[in-house]
Each structure stands twice: as C-alpha cells, then as structure tokens.
Amino acid sequence: LFTVGFSILTICTAQTSLYSCNFDTDLASTCGFQSTPGAPTVEITDGIAPSTTPRQPLSDANSILLPTTPNGDYCSFPDSIPPSTWPMYFCQRNSATNYTCSTPSGTGNCVIGKYGLVKVPRAGAFDQTYTTMNNVQTHVEDFQCLSFYYYVTDAALGAKIDIGWSAGAAPFPLTEVKAGPENRWQSHNFTFPSPAPKNYFIWFQMLRDGGSADYSYALDEIKVFDGPCELLTTNIPTTPTSSESMSIAETNSTVGSDVTIGK
C-alpha cells in the first residue's frame, strides 16, 4: 500500500490567483458554466457508493489529498475497505456525512467536498463544451498557470478533454488530457503565454467517438495563477509511515504535466 504524502497546492508569494473553482461553495460566482446546446448540465455532487467498479469519482479531489481525522494520517491506496472488489483510489462513502479510507493507523475520516460531474446521457459519440461563466481576472505576468483535477472513466474510443481559453467567438486550444491506466483522480498543470485580452474564459471540451451511456467526466479544483507553474509549490508533510511522497511542483513544465493521485 502507498500513502498519499502531499497536500493541496499552495501559492508562492510571487503568484496571484486569477480564477478558482472547487465546487464546494458559492457556485454561482465561481463555478458557473455555459455549455453548448443540448449538453447535459454540470452536476455538483459529493460522490456515490457504487456496488461495482466506479464509473465516476466516489469522492472529490480534496478528500484524498488532505489528511484524515482523528490522527492526521493520509489515505493508503489502493484501499481495501469492504465491499471494494477493485483497486480503490477514493474515499469510501458510508453516508452523506461520513467518508472513510484506510490509513497506516487504521480507518480515517476523509474531508467531504464536492466536484463537477458530466454524465454522458446516451450511447454513442459525445462532443460538448463547458465554458466558465466568470472570467479570469486581470493578469500582469507574461505567463500563467492552469491547474486542475480531472477524471475520465476510461481512455477507450478517443475519450479526452480538450482545454483552452476564449475571449469572444474564437476558441484558443491550450492542452488536452486523457484517462490514466487506473480509476482515479488525476492532476494536470499547464503553463501558457498570457492571452492578449486582460479578461478571458476557460473552456473544457469533453469528447469521445462512441461507447455506452455509462460514462462520465469530472473536474475539481480548477485554478489559474499569474506566473508559470514552476512557481507553484506543495506542502509535503513529514510522515514516517509514508512509503512514497510526490511533489506536484517537481513535475510541472511549460508543456503541461499529469500527476496521478495516490500513486
């Protein structure tokens, strides 16, 4: 078993947050999305308790990034809490107010948060775009950092999320992400030149070529910082029971990077 040994991103003193959406509070002013016609809405959820292998996140990104109570330990993954019969990389939802995971000192209580979920409504191809309704604040640096957590059920049939910015009719692509080999949250950080418009919007285009209706995309902890991603840092706790720690800052680059949570 491996223990998550890092916490949520913090900001260096040189960086300013230009946009932030974690789906937990004040959704109208921070996490509103405008979608293409006919697209399913972004569903705000804190997770589910499935009886089969998950097809969506069972808990939000923060629940597995932050220490559990009462001992301050981090979750050990893959988890073995019954009734799991698959490699478990989420907190177990026992009730609306109780999420748990295995830790080096026993069962820990996870922080409960929410995330944005898009469920594919029918079998077949899917191509829908979700654009932030609130723009990114005025920037001063030459480069900016886009950081977010994402989930894609699997990578079959060309499934992916394209991401970019817009300040009018023309969309400007930035990067793309796909599902990893394991069923879990992943993180992506991407440095890009600051757009000429001082105010712009971020869009997420969710795509696949076909497949069943039992499929989902999810987003969490969407942030834009003034300055490149190399300036981001993490707080890595000193935990002698951790068998592996990972600093997101170590994997940042100007072409983007994927970080697997709970490796």
C-alpha positions in Angstrom: 0.0 0.0 0.0 1.1 3.5 -0.7 0.3 6.6 1.3 -0.5 9.9 -0.3 2.2 12.2 1.0 1.3 15.6 -0.4 -1.4 18.2 0.2 -3.3 20.6 -1.9 -1.4 23.2 -3.9 -0.4 26.4 -2.1 0.7 29.6 -3.8 4.1 31.2 -3.7 4.2 34.8 -2.5 5.1 35.8 -6.1 1.9 34.4 -7.5 -1.7 35.7 -7.6 -4.8 33.6 -8.0 -6.7 34.8 -11.1 -9.5 32.2 -11.0 -10.6 29.4 -8.6 -13.4 26.9 -8.6 -13.6 23.9 -6.2 -17.4 23.3 -6.5 -17.8 23.4 -2.7 -19.3 26.8 -2.0 -20.6 29.9 -3.8 -21.1 28.1 -7.0 -22.9 30.9 -8.8 -20.0 33.3 -8.5 -17.1 30.9 -9.0 -18.3 27.6 -10.7 -20.9 28.6 -13.2 -20.5 27.1 -16.7 -22.2 27.8 -20.0 -22.5 24.8 -22.2 -23.1 24.0 -25.9 -26.8 23.5 -26.8 -28.1 20.1 -25.8 -25.3 19.4 -23.4 -26.0 17.7 -20.1 -25.6 20.1 -17.1 -22.6 20.1 -14.8 -23.9 18.2 -11.8 -22.5 19.2 -8.5 -22.0 16.1 -6.3 -20.1 14.8 -3.3 -19.8 11.3 -4.6 -21.7 8.0 -4.6 -21.3 4.5 -3.1 -21.5 2.1 -6.1 -21.7 -1.7 -5.9 -19.5 -2.2 -8.9 -16.3 -0.7 -10.3 -16.7 3.1 -10.3 -17.6 4.9 -13.5 -17.3 8.3 -11.7 -15.3 9.6 -8.7 -16.6 8.3 -5.4 -15.3 11.4 -3.6 -13.9 14.8 -4.5 -10.2 15.5 -5.1 -9.6 17.2 -1.7 -10.9 14.1 0.2 -7.9 12.1 -0.8 -5.4 15.0 -0.8 -6.0 16.2 2.8 -5.1 14.4 6.0 -7.9 12.4 7.7 -9.1 12.7 11.2 -8.6 12.0 14.1 -4.9 11.1 13.6 -3.9 13.4 10.7 -2.9 10.4 8.5 -3.2 10.3 4.8 -5.1 7.7 2.9 -3.3 4.5 1.8 -4.0 3.4 -1.7 -5.2 1.2 -3.2 -7.7 0.8 -0.4 -9.1 -2.4 0.9 -12.2 -1.2 2.7 -15.1 -3.7 2.1 -17.1 -4.0 -0.1 -14.5 -2.9 -2.6 -13.5 -5.6 -5.1 -11.4 -3.3 -7.3 -8.3 -1.2 -6.6 -9.9 1.7 -4.6 -8.4 5.2 -5.0 -11.3 7.2 -3.5 -12.7 7.6 0.0 -15.5 5.2 0.8 -18.9 6.9 1.0 -20.7 5.4 4.0 -23.3 8.1 4.3 -23.8 11.7 3.3 -21.8 12.8 6.3 -19.2 10.0 6.6 -16.4 9.2 4.1 -13.5 7.0 5.2 -10.3 5.4 3.9 -7.6 3.1 5.2 -4.6 4.8 6.8 -1.4 3.5 8.4 -3.0 3.9 11.8 -6.4 2.5 10.9 -9.6 3.9 9.4 -9.6 7.7 8.9 -12.4 10.1 8.3 -12.0 12.0 5.0 -12.7 15.6 4.3 -16.0 15.8 2.4 -16.1 18.1 -0.6 -17.9 18.4 -4.0 -16.9 18.2 -7.6 -18.4 18.9 -11.0 -19.7 15.9 -12.9 -20.8 15.5 -16.5 -22.7 12.2 -17.3 -22.9 11.1 -20.9 -26.7 10.8 -21.4 -26.8 8.2 -24.2 -24.6 5.7 -26.0 -22.5 6.9 -29.0 -20.2 9.9 -29.7 -20.0 12.8 -27.3 -18.8 16.3 -28.0 -19.8 19.1 -25.6 -18.0 22.2 -24.4 -18.3 23.9 -21.0 -17.1 27.5 -20.6 -16.6 29.3 -17.4 -19.2 32.0 -16.9 -16.9 34.0 -14.8 -13.8 35.3 -16.5 -10.2 35.1 -15.4 -9.2 38.2 -13.6 -6.8 40.8 -15.0 -3.2 39.5 -15.2 0.2 41.2 -15.2 2.7 38.4 -15.8 3.8 37.1 -19.2 2.9 33.5 -18.4 0.0 31.9 -16.4 -0.6 28.5 -14.9 -3.7 26.5 -15.3 -4.1 23.8 -12.7 -7.0 21.3 -12.2 -8.0 17.8 -11.3 -9.9 15.7 -13.7 -11.5 12.3 -14.1 -12.4 10.4 -17.3 -14.0 7.0 -17.0 -11.5 5.3 -19.4 -9.4 6.2 -22.5 -11.4 4.0 -24.9 -12.7 5.3 -28.2 -10.7 8.5 -28.2 -12.1 9.8 -24.9 -10.4 13.0 -23.8 -10.9 16.6 -22.5 -9.5 19.5 -24.6 -8.9 22.7 -22.7 -8.4 26.3 -23.9 -9.4 29.9 -23.5 -11.7 32.3 -25.3 -12.4 36.0 -25.3 -15.1 36.1 -28.0 -16.1 33.8 -30.8 -12.7 32.2 -31.5 -11.5 29.4 -29.1 -7.8 29.1 -28.5 -6.7 25.5 -27.6 -4.2 25.0 -24.8 -3.8 21.4 -23.8 -5.6 18.0 -23.6 -5.9 15.2 -21.0 -7.0 11.6 -21.1 -7.8 8.9 -18.6 -4.8 7.2 -17.0 -4.4 3.4 -16.5 -6.1 3.4 -13.1 -9.5 4.5 -12.0 -8.7 7.7 -10.0 -8.4 11.5 -9.9 -5.5 12.9 -11.9 -4.0 16.4 -11.9 -2.8 18.5 -14.8 -0.7 21.7 -14.6 -0.1 23.7 -17.8 1.9 26.9 -18.3 0.8 29.1 -21.2 1.6 32.6 -22.6 -0.8 35.2 -21.1 -3.6 36.0 -23.6 -3.6 39.4 -25.0 -7.1 40.1 -23.6 -6.9 41.0 -20.0 -10.1 39.1 -19.3 -10.9 35.8 -20.8 -12.8 32.5 -20.1 -11.6 28.9 -19.8 -13.4 26.1 -21.7 -13.4 22.3 -21.4 -14.4 20.3 -24.4 -15.4 16.7 -23.5 -15.0 14.2 -26.4 -15.3 10.6 -27.3 -16.0 8.7 -30.5 -18.6 6.2 -29.2 -19.4 3.8 -26.4 -22.0 3.1 -23.8 -24.1 5.7 -21.8 -22.5 4.6 -18.5 -19.7 7.1 -18.8 -18.6 10.4 -17.1 -16.2 13.3 -17.0 -15.4 15.2 -13.8 -13.5 18.3 -12.8 -12.3 19.7 -9.5 -10.0 22.4 -8.0 -9.8 24.5 -11.2 -7.3 27.3 -10.7 -5.5 29.9 -12.8 -2.4 31.6 -11.3 -0.4 34.6 -12.6 3.0 33.3 -13.4 4.3 29.9 -14.7 3.5 26.6 -13.0 7.1 26.2 -11.9 6.4 28.7 -9.1 3.7 26.5 -7.6 4.7 24.6 -4.5 3.2 21.9 -2.2 3.4 21.3 1.5 4.8 17.8 1.9 4.2 16.6 5.5 6.8 14.6 7.3 5.1 11.2 7.7 7.4 8.3 8.6 4.7 5.9 7.6 4.6 7.3 4.0 6.2 4.9 1.5 6.1 7.5 -1.2 5.6 11.2 -1.5 5.2 13.2 -4.6 5.6 17.0 -5.1 3.4 18.3 -7.9 5.8 21.2 -8.3 8.6 18.7 -9.4 6.6 17.6 -12.4 5.4 21.0 -13.7 6.6 22.1 -17.2 5.7 24.6 -19.8 4.1 21.9 -21.9 1.9 20.6 -19.1 2.1 17.6 -16.8 -0.2 14.9 -15.5 0.0 13.8 -11.8 -1.7 10.7 -10.6 -3.2 11.0 -7.2 -2.5 8.2 -4.7 0.4 6.6 -6.7 
